[in-house]
């Protein structure tokens, strides 16, 4: 749906040339995500896709996350660090591939405190799940309350 893979990718052509995956050929479909939820429904209900691969961004994935899980359409290698994208108990059809933002920010916080223990850290974050996850990781990650 939203991917870095070009539609004429030699990777997909090679897989198809070798007989596909379990006999199924790959047909790469890509739509503009200006209407994310609508386009996801089109992919599932009209194009009858097997899966959604490498969908990019927290807001776009948030818009389709619940729907794809309800329809049991695999959402593989989700390109977002939102914590909820790695919740197999509640969303078994979604699999992220990058570390979640909260853990990533916690790693940054620990590194900064280790290398620059007297540094002052200013945080400017966006007011959505992405920003909230990073803020939580920065403040909770070091294991102690940040200094004011």
N, CA, C and O atoms as a GROMACS GRO file, in nm:
protein
  592
    1UNK      N    1   0.083  -0.119   0.000
    1UNK     CA    2   0.000   0.000   0.000
    1UNK      C    3   0.087   0.125   0.000
    1UNK      O    4   0.079   0.205  -0.093
    2UNK      N    5   0.169   0.143   0.100
    2UNK     CA    6   0.263   0.255   0.104
    2UNK      C    7   0.398   0.192   0.127
    2UNK      O    8   0.421   0.134   0.233
    3UNK      N    9   0.485   0.200   0.032
    3UNK     CA   10   0.609   0.126   0.044
    3UNK      C   11   0.723   0.193  -0.031
    3UNK      O   12   0.702   0.275  -0.120
    4UNK      N   13   0.843   0.156   0.009
    4UNK     CA   14   0.963   0.201  -0.061
    4UNK      C   15   0.991   0.113  -0.183
    4UNK      O   16   1.078   0.145  -0.264
    5UNK      N   17   0.919   0.003  -0.197
    5UNK     CA   18   0.942  -0.091  -0.307
    5UNK      C   19   0.882  -0.036  -0.436
    5UNK      O   20   0.763  -0.006  -0.439
    6UNK      N   21   0.960  -0.025  -0.541
    6UNK     CA   22   0.902   0.018  -0.669
    6UNK      C   23   0.812  -0.092  -0.724
    6UNK      O   24   0.840  -0.211  -0.705
    7UNK      N   25   0.705  -0.053  -0.792
    7UNK     CA   26   0.608  -0.152  -0.838
    7UNK      C   27   0.668  -0.250  -0.938
    7UNK      O   28   0.622  -0.364  -0.947
    8UNK      N   29   0.767  -0.209  -1.012
    8UNK     CA   30   0.831  -0.298  -1.108
    8UNK      C   31   0.955  -0.364  -1.052
    8UNK      O   32   1.046  -0.401  -1.126
    9UNK      N   33   0.959  -0.380  -0.922
    9UNK     CA   34   1.076  -0.430  -0.853
    9UNK      C   35   1.126  -0.562  -0.910
    9UNK      O   36   1.049  -0.656  -0.932
   10UNK      N   37   1.255  -0.569  -0.934
   10UNK     CA   38   1.315  -0.693  -0.982
   10UNK      C   39   1.303  -0.802  -0.876
   10UNK      O   40   1.303  -0.920  -0.908
   11UNK      N   41   1.293  -0.763  -0.750
   11UNK     CA   42   1.274  -0.859  -0.641
   11UNK      C   43   1.144  -0.937  -0.663
   11UNK      O   44   1.144  -1.060  -0.660
   12UNK      N   45   1.034  -0.865  -0.685
   12UNK     CA   46   0.906  -0.930  -0.708
   12UNK      C   47   0.906  -1.008  -0.839
   12UNK      O   48   0.852  -1.119  -0.846
   13UNK      N   49   0.965  -0.951  -0.944
   13UNK     CA   50   0.972  -1.022  -1.072
   13UNK      C   51   1.046  -1.154  -1.057
   13UNK      O   52   1.005  -1.255  -1.113
   14UNK      N   53   1.157  -1.153  -0.981
   14UNK     CA   54   1.234  -1.276  -0.961
   14UNK      C   55   1.152  -1.381  -0.885
   14UNK      O   56   1.155  -1.499  -0.920
   15UNK      N   57   1.081  -1.338  -0.783
   15UNK     CA   58   0.997  -1.433  -0.707
   15UNK      C   59   0.891  -1.491  -0.799
   15UNK      O   60   0.870  -1.613  -0.799
   16UNK      N   61   0.824  -1.408  -0.877
   16UNK     CA   62   0.721  -1.456  -0.968
   16UNK      C   63   0.779  -1.549  -1.074
   16UNK      O   64   0.717  -1.649  -1.110
   17UNK      N   65   0.899  -1.516  -1.125
   17UNK     CA   66   0.964  -1.598  -1.226
   17UNK      C   67   0.994  -1.738  -1.171
   17UNK      O   68   0.990  -1.837  -1.244
   18UNK      N   69   1.023  -1.745  -1.043
   18UNK     CA   70   1.053  -1.873  -0.978
   18UNK      C   71   0.927  -1.946  -0.932
   18UNK      O   72   0.937  -2.047  -0.862
   19UNK      N   73   0.810  -1.897  -0.970
   19UNK     CA   74   0.686  -1.967  -0.935
   19UNK      C   75   0.607  -1.902  -0.824
   19UNK      O   76   0.503  -1.955  -0.784
   20UNK      N   77   0.654  -1.788  -0.774
   20UNK     CA   78   0.580  -1.717  -0.670
   20UNK      C   79   0.605  -1.775  -0.531
   20UNK      O   80   0.707  -1.840  -0.507
   21UNK      N   81   0.513  -1.750  -0.443
   21UNK     CA   82   0.522  -1.800  -0.306
   21UNK      C   83   0.411  -1.903  -0.291
   21UNK      O   84   0.293  -1.871  -0.295
   22UNK      N   85   0.452  -2.029  -0.273
   22UNK     CA   86   0.356  -2.140  -0.269
   22UNK      C   87   0.263  -2.136  -0.389
   22UNK      O   88   0.143  -2.162  -0.377
   23UNK      N   89   0.319  -2.102  -0.505
   23UNK     CA   90   0.241  -2.101  -0.628
   23UNK      C   91   0.163  -1.973  -0.654
   23UNK      O   92   0.100  -1.959  -0.759
   24UNK      N   93   0.166  -1.880  -0.559
   24UNK     CA   94   0.093  -1.753  -0.577
   24UNK      C   95   0.190  -1.645  -0.624
   24UNK      O   96   0.296  -1.625  -0.565
   25UNK      N   97   0.153  -1.578  -0.729
   25UNK     CA   98   0.236  -1.469  -0.781
   25UNK      C   99   0.209  -1.341  -0.702
   25UNK      O  100   0.099  -1.320  -0.651
   26UNK      N  101   0.310  -1.259  -0.694
   26UNK     CA  102   0.298  -1.131  -0.624
   26UNK      C  103   0.250  -1.026  -0.723
   26UNK      O  104   0.307  -1.009  -0.830
   27UNK      N  105   0.145  -0.956  -0.686
   27UNK     CA  106   0.098  -0.841  -0.763
   27UNK      C  107   0.107  -0.722  -0.668
   27UNK      O  108   0.032  -0.713  -0.570
   28UNK      N  109   0.198  -0.633  -0.696
   28UNK     CA  110   0.219  -0.517  -0.611
   28UNK      C  111   0.118  -0.409  -0.647
   28UNK      O  112   0.111  -0.365  -0.762
   29UNK      N  113   0.039  -0.366  -0.547
   29UNK     CA  114  -0.062  -0.262  -0.568
   29UNK      C  115  -0.028  -0.147  -0.474
   29UNK      O  116  -0.001  -0.168  -0.356
   30UNK      N  117  -0.029  -0.027  -0.526
   30UNK     CA  118   0.003   0.090  -0.445
   30UNK      C  119  -0.095   0.202  -0.475
   30UNK      O  120  -0.113   0.240  -0.590
   31UNK      N  121  -0.160   0.253  -0.370
   31UNK     CA  122  -0.252   0.364  -0.384
   31UNK      C  123  -0.204   0.483  -0.302
   31UNK      O  124  -0.131   0.465  -0.204
   32UNK      N  125  -0.245   0.602  -0.340
   32UNK     CA  126  -0.216   0.723  -0.264
   32UNK      C  127  -0.287   0.712  -0.129
   32UNK      O  128  -0.405   0.678  -0.123
   33UNK      N  129  -0.215   0.741  -0.023
   33UNK     CA  130  -0.275   0.724   0.110
   33UNK      C  131  -0.344   0.850   0.162
   33UNK      O  132  -0.362   0.866   0.282
   34UNK      N  133  -0.383   0.938   0.072
   34UNK     CA  134  -0.457   1.057   0.113
   34UNK      C  135  -0.589   1.022   0.181
   34UNK      O  136  -0.637   1.098   0.265
   35UNK      N  137  -0.645   0.911   0.146
   35UNK     CA  138  -0.767   0.859   0.208
   35UNK      C  139  -0.735   0.719   0.259
   35UNK      O  140  -0.786   0.620   0.207
   36UNK      N  141  -0.652   0.712   0.360
   36UNK     CA  142  -0.595   0.586   0.407
   36UNK      C  143  -0.699   0.476   0.431
   36UNK      O  144  -0.689   0.368   0.373
   37UNK      N  145  -0.798   0.503   0.516
   37UNK     CA  146  -0.894   0.400   0.551
   37UNK      C  147  -0.972   0.352   0.428
   37UNK      O  148  -0.996   0.233   0.412
   38UNK      N  149  -1.011   0.446   0.344
   38UNK     CA  150  -1.085   0.413   0.222
   38UNK      C  151  -1.000   0.327   0.128
   38UNK      O  152  -1.050   0.231   0.070
   39UNK      N  153  -0.873   0.362   0.114
   39UNK     CA  154  -0.785   0.286   0.025
   39UNK      C  155  -0.759   0.145   0.080
   39UNK      O  156  -0.751   0.049   0.004
   40UNK      N  157  -0.746   0.134   0.212
   40UNK     CA  158  -0.726   0.002   0.273
   40UNK      C  159  -0.848  -0.086   0.249
   40UNK      O  160  -0.835  -0.204   0.217
   41UNK      N  161  -0.966  -0.028   0.265
   41UNK     CA  162  -1.090  -0.104   0.238
   41UNK      C  163  -1.094  -0.149   0.091
   41UNK      O  164  -1.136  -0.261   0.062
   42UNK      N  165  -1.052  -0.062   0.002
   42UNK     CA  166  -1.048  -0.098  -0.141
   42UNK      C  167  -0.953  -0.215  -0.165
   42UNK      O  168  -0.986  -0.309  -0.237
   43UNK      N  169  -0.836  -0.209  -0.104
   43UNK     CA  170  -0.739  -0.318  -0.119
   43UNK      C  171  -0.796  -0.450  -0.068
   43UNK      O  172  -0.781  -0.554  -0.133
   44UNK      N  173  -0.862  -0.446   0.046
   44UNK     CA  174  -0.914  -0.569   0.107
   44UNK      C  175  -1.040  -0.618   0.036
   44UNK      O  176  -1.051  -0.736   0.002
   45UNK      N  177  -1.136  -0.529   0.015
   45UNK     CA  178  -1.267  -0.570  -0.033
   45UNK      C  179  -1.278  -0.580  -0.185
   45UNK      O  180  -1.353  -0.663  -0.236
   46UNK      N  181  -1.206  -0.496  -0.258
   46UNK     CA  182  -1.214  -0.501  -0.404
   46UNK      C  183  -1.097  -0.577  -0.466
   46UNK      O  184  -1.116  -0.663  -0.552
   47UNK      N  185  -0.976  -0.543  -0.422
   47UNK     CA  186  -0.857  -0.608  -0.478
   47UNK      C  187  -0.831  -0.745  -0.415
   47UNK      O  188  -0.755  -0.825  -0.469
   48UNK      N  189  -0.894  -0.771  -0.301
   48UNK     CA  190  -0.881  -0.898  -0.229
   48UNK      C  191  -0.735  -0.935  -0.204
   48UNK      O  192  -0.692  -1.046  -0.233
   49UNK      N  193  -0.660  -0.839  -0.148
   49UNK     CA  194  -0.519  -0.863  -0.121
   49UNK      C  195  -0.501  -0.968  -0.012
   49UNK      O  196  -0.586  -0.987   0.074
   50UNK      N  197  -0.388  -1.035  -0.018
   50UNK     CA  198  -0.352  -1.133   0.083
   50UNK      C  199  -0.303  -1.063   0.210
   50UNK      O  200  -0.329  -1.109   0.321
   51UNK      N  201  -0.230  -0.952   0.191
   51UNK     CA  202  -0.172  -0.882   0.304
   51UNK      C  203  -0.138  -0.738   0.268
   51UNK      O  204  -0.136  -0.700   0.151
   52UNK      N  205  -0.112  -0.659   0.371
   52UNK     CA  206  -0.062  -0.523   0.356
   52UNK      C  207   0.082  -0.526   0.406
   52UNK      O  208   0.110  -0.576   0.515
   53UNK      N  209   0.174  -0.475   0.325
   53UNK     CA  210   0.317  -0.486   0.354
   53UNK      C  211   0.383  -0.349   0.364
   53UNK      O  212   0.366  -0.265   0.275
   54UNK      N  213   0.457  -0.326   0.473
   54UNK     CA  214   0.541  -0.208   0.488
   54UNK      C  215   0.461  -0.077   0.481
   54UNK      O  216   0.506   0.020   0.420
   55UNK      N  217   0.343  -0.075   0.542
   55UNK     CA  218   0.266   0.049   0.545
   55UNK      C  219   0.338   0.150   0.634
   55UNK      O  220   0.384   0.115   0.743
   56UNK      N  221   0.349   0.272   0.589
   56UNK     CA  222   0.436   0.372   0.650
   56UNK      C  223   0.361   0.475   0.732
   56UNK      O  224   0.264   0.534   0.685
   57UNK      N  225   0.407   0.497   0.854
   57UNK     CA  226   0.361   0.609   0.935
   57UNK      C  227   0.263   0.573   1.045
   57UNK      O  228   0.177   0.486   1.028
   58UNK      N  229   0.276   0.641   1.156
   58UNK     CA  230   0.188   0.617   1.270
   58UNK      C  231   0.044   0.657   1.239
   58UNK      O  232  -0.046   0.576   1.264
   59UNK      N  233   0.017   0.778   1.187
   59UNK     CA  234  -0.123   0.814   1.162
   59UNK      C  235  -0.192   0.723   1.060
   59UNK      O  236  -0.308   0.686   1.080
   60UNK      N  237  -0.123   0.687   0.953
   60UNK     CA  238  -0.185   0.602   0.852
   60UNK      C  239  -0.211   0.462   0.907
   60UNK      O  240  -0.316   0.404   0.882
   61UNK      N  241  -0.116   0.408   0.981
   61UNK     CA  242  -0.136   0.274   1.038
   61UNK      C  243  -0.243   0.274   1.147
   61UNK      O  244  -0.317   0.177   1.161
   62UNK      N  245  -0.251   0.382   1.223
   62UNK     CA  246  -0.356   0.394   1.324
   62UNK      C  247  -0.493   0.392   1.257
   62UNK      O  248  -0.589   0.336   1.311
   63UNK      N  249  -0.503   0.453   1.139
   63UNK     CA  250  -0.631   0.460   1.068
   63UNK      C  251  -0.679   0.323   1.018
   63UNK      O  252  -0.799   0.304   1.000
   64UNK      N  253  -0.588   0.230   0.996
   64UNK     CA  254  -0.627   0.100   0.938
   64UNK      C  255  -0.603  -0.019   1.030
   64UNK      O  256  -0.645  -0.130   1.000
   65UNK      N  257  -0.537   0.003   1.139
   65UNK     CA  258  -0.495  -0.101   1.232
   65UNK      C  259  -0.611  -0.192   1.276
   65UNK      O  260  -0.605  -0.314   1.258
   66UNK      N  261  -0.714  -0.134   1.331
   66UNK     CA  262  -0.829  -0.209   1.382
   66UNK      C  263  -0.902  -0.282   1.269
   66UNK      O  264  -0.935  -0.400   1.282
   67UNK      N  265  -0.925  -0.212   1.160
   67UNK     CA  266  -0.996  -0.270   1.045
   67UNK      C  267  -0.926  -0.395   0.992
   67UNK      O  268  -0.989  -0.499   0.972
   68UNK      N  269  -0.795  -0.385   0.970
   68UNK     CA  270  -0.722  -0.499   0.914
   68UNK      C  271  -0.724  -0.618   1.009
   68UNK      O  272  -0.732  -0.732   0.964
   69UNK      N  273  -0.717  -0.593   1.139
   69UNK     CA  274  -0.724  -0.702   1.235
   69UNK      C  275  -0.863  -0.764   1.240
   69UNK      O  276  -0.876  -0.886   1.253
   70UNK      N  277  -0.966  -0.682   1.230
   70UNK     CA  278  -1.102  -0.736   1.226
   70UNK      C  279  -1.123  -0.823   1.103
   70UNK      O  280  -1.191  -0.925   1.110
   71UNK      N  281  -1.063  -0.785   0.990
   71UNK     CA  282  -1.076  -0.860   0.865
   71UNK      C  283  -0.974  -0.975   0.857
   71UNK      O  284  -0.978  -1.055   0.763
   72UNK      N  285  -0.885  -0.983   0.956
   72UNK     CA  286  -0.780  -1.086   0.961
   72UNK      C  287  -0.690  -1.080   0.838
   72UNK      O  288  -0.652  -1.182   0.780
   73UNK      N  289  -0.657  -0.957   0.799
   73UNK     CA  290  -0.563  -0.934   0.689
   73UNK      C  291  -0.428  -0.901   0.751
   73UNK      O  292  -0.417  -0.801   0.822
   74UNK      N  293  -0.326  -0.982   0.726
   74UNK     CA  294  -0.195  -0.954   0.784
   74UNK      C  295  -0.144  -0.816   0.744
   74UNK      O  296  -0.150  -0.776   0.627
   75UNK      N  297  -0.094  -0.745   0.842
   75UNK     CA  298  -0.033  -0.613   0.824
   75UNK      C  299   0.113  -0.634   0.864
   75UNK      O  300   0.149  -0.622   0.981
   76UNK      N  301   0.197  -0.665   0.765
   76UNK     CA  302   0.333  -0.708   0.793
   76UNK      C  303   0.435  -0.596   0.780
   76UNK      O  304   0.426  -0.511   0.692
   77UNK      N  305   0.533  -0.599   0.869
   77UNK     CA  306   0.644  -0.505   0.871
   77UNK      C  307   0.596  -0.360   0.870
   77UNK      O  308   0.639  -0.278   0.790
   78UNK      N  309   0.505  -0.333   0.962
   78UNK     CA  310   0.448  -0.200   0.976
   78UNK      C  311   0.561  -0.102   1.007
   78UNK      O  312   0.639  -0.123   1.100
   79UNK      N  313   0.570   0.005   0.928
   79UNK     CA  314   0.678   0.103   0.944
   79UNK      C  315   0.633   0.217   1.034
   79UNK      O  316   0.615   0.331   0.992
   80UNK      N  317   0.615   0.181   1.160
   80UNK     CA  318   0.586   0.278   1.265
   80UNK      C  319   0.642   0.224   1.394
   80UNK      O  320   0.649   0.103   1.415
   81UNK      N  321   0.682   0.313   1.480
   81UNK     CA  322   0.732   0.273   1.610
   81UNK      C  323   0.627   0.284   1.719
   81UNK      O  324   0.659   0.274   1.837
   82UNK      N  325   0.502   0.305   1.681
   82UNK     CA  326   0.395   0.316   1.780
   82UNK      C  327   0.388   0.187   1.861
   82UNK      O  328   0.390   0.078   1.805
   83UNK      N  329   0.380   0.200   1.992
   83UNK     CA  330   0.380   0.083   2.080
   83UNK      C  331   0.268  -0.013   2.047
   83UNK      O  332   0.286  -0.135   2.057
   84UNK      N  333   0.154   0.038   2.008
   84UNK     CA  334   0.041  -0.051   1.982
   84UNK      C  335   0.060  -0.138   1.857
   84UNK      O  336  -0.013  -0.235   1.838
   85UNK      N  337   0.157  -0.104   1.774
   85UNK     CA  338   0.183  -0.184   1.655
   85UNK      C  339   0.254  -0.314   1.688
   85UNK      O  340   0.271  -0.400   1.602
   86UNK      N  341   0.297  -0.328   1.811
   86UNK     CA  342   0.364  -0.450   1.854
   86UNK      C  343   0.288  -0.514   1.970
   86UNK      O  344   0.347  -0.553   2.070
   87UNK      N  345   0.156  -0.524   1.955
   87UNK     CA  346   0.072  -0.582   2.059
   87UNK      C  347   0.002  -0.706   2.011
   87UNK      O  348  -0.117  -0.700   1.979
   88UNK      N  349   0.071  -0.820   2.003
   88UNK     CA  350   0.012  -0.940   1.944
   88UNK      C  351  -0.112  -0.992   2.017
   88UNK      O  352  -0.196  -1.060   1.956
   89UNK      N  353  -0.125  -0.962   2.144
   89UNK     CA  354  -0.243  -1.009   2.217
   89UNK      C  355  -0.370  -0.943   2.162
   89UNK      O  356  -0.470  -1.011   2.138
   90UNK      N  357  -0.366  -0.812   2.142
   90UNK     CA  358  -0.483  -0.739   2.094
   90UNK      C  359  -0.490  -0.728   1.942
   90UNK      O  360  -0.599  -0.715   1.886
   91UNK      N  361  -0.375  -0.732   1.876
   91UNK     CA  362  -0.371  -0.714   1.731
   91UNK      C  363  -0.282  -0.823   1.668
   91UNK      O  364  -0.172  -0.794   1.622
   92UNK      N  365  -0.330  -0.948   1.667
   92UNK     CA  366  -0.247  -1.059   1.620
   92UNK      C  367  -0.213  -1.056   1.472
   92UNK      O  368  -0.122  -1.127   1.428
   93UNK      N  369  -0.283  -0.976   1.393
   93UNK     CA  370  -0.260  -0.971   1.249
   93UNK      C  371  -0.164  -0.859   1.210
   93UNK      O  372  -0.141  -0.835   1.092
   94UNK      N  373  -0.108  -0.789   1.310
   94UNK     CA  374  -0.016  -0.679   1.284
   94UNK      C  375   0.123  -0.714   1.338
   94UNK      O  376   0.137  -0.760   1.451
   95UNK      N  377   0.224  -0.692   1.254
   95UNK     CA  378   0.361  -0.719   1.297
   95UNK      C  379   0.450  -0.602   1.254
   95UNK      O  380   0.469  -0.576   1.136
   96UNK      N  381   0.503  -0.533   1.353
   96UNK     CA  382   0.596  -0.424   1.325
   96UNK      C  383   0.734  -0.479   1.297
   96UNK      O  384   0.759  -0.598   1.315
   97UNK      N  385   0.824  -0.394   1.252
   97UNK     CA  386   0.960  -0.439   1.228
   97UNK      C  387   1.064  -0.349   1.294
   97UNK      O  388   1.179  -0.390   1.309
   98UNK      N  389   1.027  -0.231   1.334
   98UNK     CA  390   1.125  -0.143   1.396
   98UNK      C  391   1.099  -0.136   1.546
   98UNK      O  392   0.988  -0.166   1.590
   99UNK      N  393   1.200  -0.098   1.624
   99UNK     CA  394   1.176  -0.087   1.768
   99UNK      C  395   1.068   0.017   1.795
   99UNK      O  396   1.057   0.117   1.723
  100UNK      N  397   0.989  -0.006   1.899
  100UNK     CA  398   0.887   0.094   1.926
  100UNK      C  399   0.950   0.222   1.980
  100UNK      O  400   1.059   0.220   2.037
  101UNK      N  401   0.881   0.331   1.960
  101UNK     CA  402   0.933   0.464   1.992
  101UNK      C  403   0.969   0.479   2.140
  101UNK      O  404   1.068   0.543   2.174
  102UNK      N  405   0.889   0.419   2.225
  102UNK     CA  406   0.913   0.430   2.368
  102UNK      C  407   1.047   0.366   2.405
  102UNK      O  408   1.126   0.425   2.478
  103UNK      N  409   1.072   0.246   2.356
  103UNK     CA  410   1.200   0.179   2.385
  103UNK      C  411   1.318   0.254   2.322
  103UNK      O  412   1.423   0.269   2.384
  104UNK      N  413   1.299   0.300   2.199
  104UNK     CA  414   1.405   0.373   2.129
  104UNK      C  415   1.442   0.500   2.206
  104UNK      O  416   1.560   0.530   2.226
  105UNK      N  417   1.342   0.575   2.250
  105UNK     CA  418   1.368   0.698   2.324
  105UNK      C  419   1.434   0.666   2.458
  105UNK      O  420   1.519   0.743   2.505
  106UNK      N  421   1.397   0.555   2.521
  106UNK     CA  422   1.461   0.514   2.646
  106UNK      C  423   1.609   0.486   2.628
  106UNK      O  424   1.691   0.517   2.714
  107UNK      N  425   1.643   0.427   2.514
  107UNK     CA  426   1.784   0.400   2.482
  107UNK      C  427   1.859   0.532   2.466
  107UNK      O  428   1.970   0.546   2.516
  108UNK      N  429   1.797   0.628   2.396
  108UNK     CA  430   1.859   0.760   2.380
  108UNK      C  431   1.881   0.826   2.516
  108UNK      O  432   1.987   0.882   2.542
  109UNK      N  433   1.780   0.820   2.601
  109UNK     CA  434   1.790   0.884   2.733
  109UNK      C  435   1.903   0.824   2.815
  109UNK      O  436   1.981   0.897   2.876
  110UNK      N  437   1.913   0.693   2.816
  110UNK     CA  438   2.021   0.627   2.892
  110UNK      C  439   2.158   0.666   2.836
  110UNK      O  440   2.252   0.690   2.912
  111UNK      N  441   2.169   0.672   2.704
  111UNK     CA  442   2.294   0.710   2.640
  111UNK      C  443   2.333   0.853   2.678
  111UNK      O  444   2.448   0.879   2.716
  112UNK      N  445   2.238   0.944   2.669
  112UNK     CA  446   2.266   1.084   2.702
  112UNK      C  447   2.309   1.097   2.848
  112UNK      O  448   2.407   1.166   2.877
  113UNK      N  449   2.238   1.031   2.938
  113UNK     CA  450   2.273   1.040   3.080
  113UNK      C  451   2.410   0.979   3.109
  113UNK      O  452   2.481   1.026   3.197
  114UNK      N  453   2.446   0.877   3.036
  114UNK     CA  454   2.577   0.814   3.055
  114UNK      C  455   2.689   0.901   3.000
  114UNK      O  456   2.791   0.921   3.067
  115UNK      N  457   2.671   0.953   2.879
  115UNK     CA  458   2.777   1.029   2.811
  115UNK      C  459   2.782   1.176   2.854
  115UNK      O  460   2.889   1.237   2.854
  116UNK      N  461   2.668   1.233   2.889
  116UNK     CA  462   2.659   1.375   2.925
  116UNK      C  463   2.570   1.389   3.049
  116UNK      O  464   2.460   1.443   3.040
  117UNK      N  465   2.617   1.341   3.163
  117UNK     CA  466   2.531   1.340   3.282
  117UNK      C  467   2.482   1.478   3.328
  117UNK      O  468   2.380   1.487   3.397
  118UNK      N  469   2.552   1.583   3.292
  118UNK     CA  470   2.510   1.717   3.333
  118UNK      C  471   2.435   1.793   3.224
  118UNK      O  472   2.405   1.911   3.239
  119UNK      N  473   2.405   1.725   3.116
  119UNK     CA  474   2.338   1.791   3.003
  119UNK      C  475   2.195   1.830   3.040
  119UNK      O  476   2.129   1.763   3.119
  120UNK      N  477   2.151   1.938   2.982
  120UNK     CA  478   2.011   1.978   2.992
  120UNK      C  479   1.942   1.929   2.866
  120UNK      O  480   1.993   1.948   2.756
  121UNK      N  481   1.828   1.866   2.883
  121UNK     CA  482   1.756   1.810   2.770
  121UNK      C  483   1.624   1.885   2.755
  121UNK      O  484   1.546   1.894   2.849
  122UNK      N  485   1.601   1.937   2.637
  122UNK     CA  486   1.474   2.001   2.606
  122UNK      C  487   1.396   1.906   2.515
  122UNK      O  488   1.453   1.843   2.426
  123UNK      N  489   1.268   1.896   2.539
  123UNK     CA  490   1.185   1.805   2.459
  123UNK      C  491   1.076   1.885   2.390
  123UNK      O  492   0.997   1.955   2.454
  124UNK      N  493   1.072   1.874   2.260
  124UNK     CA  494   0.965   1.930   2.178
  124UNK      C  495   0.904   1.812   2.106
  124UNK      O  496   0.969   1.750   2.021
  125UNK      N  497   0.781   1.779   2.139
  125UNK     CA  498   0.721   1.660   2.078
  125UNK      C  499   0.586   1.692   2.018
  125UNK      O  500   0.520   1.788   2.057
  126UNK      N  501   0.546   1.610   1.923
  126UNK     CA  502   0.415   1.628   1.862
  126UNK      C  503   0.310   1.560   1.949
  126UNK      O  504   0.337   1.461   2.016
  127UNK      N  505   0.189   1.616   1.945
  127UNK     CA  506   0.081   1.570   2.032
  127UNK      C  507   0.000   1.460   1.963
  127UNK      O  508  -0.116   1.480   1.925
  128UNK      N  509   0.063   1.344   1.948
  128UNK     CA  510  -0.005   1.226   1.896
  128UNK      C  511   0.063   1.104   1.957
  128UNK      O  512   0.149   1.119   2.043
  129UNK      N  513   0.024   0.985   1.914
  129UNK     CA  514   0.081   0.863   1.973
  129UNK      C  515   0.232   0.858   1.957
  129UNK      O  516   0.303   0.816   2.049
  130UNK      N  517   0.281   0.899   1.843
  130UNK     CA  518   0.425   0.900   1.817
  130UNK      C  519   0.497   0.986   1.920
  130UNK      O  520   0.592   0.942   1.984
  131UNK      N  521   0.452   1.110   1.935
  131UNK     CA  522   0.515   1.202   2.030
  131UNK      C  523   0.500   1.156   2.174
  131UNK      O  524   0.594   1.167   2.252
  132UNK      N  525   0.385   1.104   2.209
  132UNK     CA  526   0.361   1.058   2.347
  132UNK      C  527   0.447   0.937   2.380
  132UNK      O  528   0.498   0.926   2.492
  133UNK      N  529   0.465   0.846   2.284
  133UNK     CA  530   0.552   0.730   2.306
  133UNK      C  531   0.696   0.774   2.328
  133UNK      O  532   0.764   0.724   2.419
  134UNK      N  533   0.743   0.867   2.247
  134UNK     CA  534   0.881   0.916   2.264
  134UNK      C  535   0.899   0.986   2.397
  134UNK      O  536   0.998   0.964   2.466
  135UNK      N  537   0.805   1.069   2.434
  135UNK     CA  538   0.813   1.141   2.561
  135UNK      C  539   0.816   1.043   2.678
  135UNK      O  540   0.896   1.060   2.770
  136UNK      N  541   0.730   0.942   2.674
  136UNK     CA  542   0.728   0.842   2.780
  136UNK      C  543   0.862   0.768   2.788
  136UNK      O  544   0.913   0.744   2.897
  137UNK      N  545   0.918   0.732   2.673
  137UNK     CA  546   1.047   0.664   2.671
  137UNK      C  547   1.160   0.750   2.725
  137UNK      O  548   1.248   0.700   2.796
  138UNK      N  549   1.158   0.879   2.692
  138UNK     CA  550   1.263   0.969   2.742
  138UNK      C  551   1.253   0.990   2.892
  138UNK      O  552   1.354   1.000   2.961
  139UNK      N  553   1.131   0.997   2.943
  139UNK     CA  554   1.116   1.023   3.086
  139UNK      C  555   1.122   0.897   3.170
  139UNK      O  556   1.172   0.900   3.282
  140UNK      N  557   1.071   0.785   3.118
  140UNK     CA  558   1.072   0.660   3.194
  140UNK      C  559   1.196   0.576   3.168
  140UNK      O  560   1.238   0.499   3.255
  141UNK      N  561   1.255   0.591   3.052
  141UNK     CA  562   1.368   0.508   3.009
  141UNK      C  563   1.487   0.506   3.103
  141UNK      O  564   1.543   0.399   3.128
  142UNK      N  565   1.529   0.621   3.156
  142UNK     CA  566   1.647   0.620   3.241
  142UNK      C  567   1.626   0.549   3.375
  142UNK      O  568   1.724   0.519   3.444
  143UNK      N  569   1.503   0.523   3.412
  143UNK     CA  570   1.479   0.453   3.538
  143UNK      C  571   1.465   0.547   3.656
  143UNK      O  572   1.444   0.501   3.769
  144UNK      N  573   1.477   0.673   3.635
  144UNK     CA  574   1.456   0.769   3.742
  144UNK      C  575   1.395   0.896   3.682
  144UNK      O  576   1.399   0.917   3.560
  145UNK      N  577   1.340   0.980   3.766
  145UNK     CA  578   1.276   1.102   3.717
  145UNK      C  579   1.382   1.199   3.663
  145UNK      O  580   1.487   1.216   3.724
  146UNK      N  581   1.354   1.262   3.549
  146UNK     CA  582   1.448   1.361   3.496
  146UNK      C  583   1.455   1.481   3.588
  146UNK      O  584   1.360   1.515   3.659
  147UNK      N  585   1.571   1.546   3.584
  147UNK     CA  586   1.589   1.666   3.665
  147UNK      C  587   1.522   1.784   3.597
  147UNK      O  588   1.519   1.792   3.474
  148UNK      N  589   1.469   1.873   3.675
  148UNK     CA  590   1.406   1.993   3.619
  148UNK      C  591   1.509   2.098   3.590
  148UNK      O  592   1.474   2.207   3.542
   0.00000   0.00000   0.00000
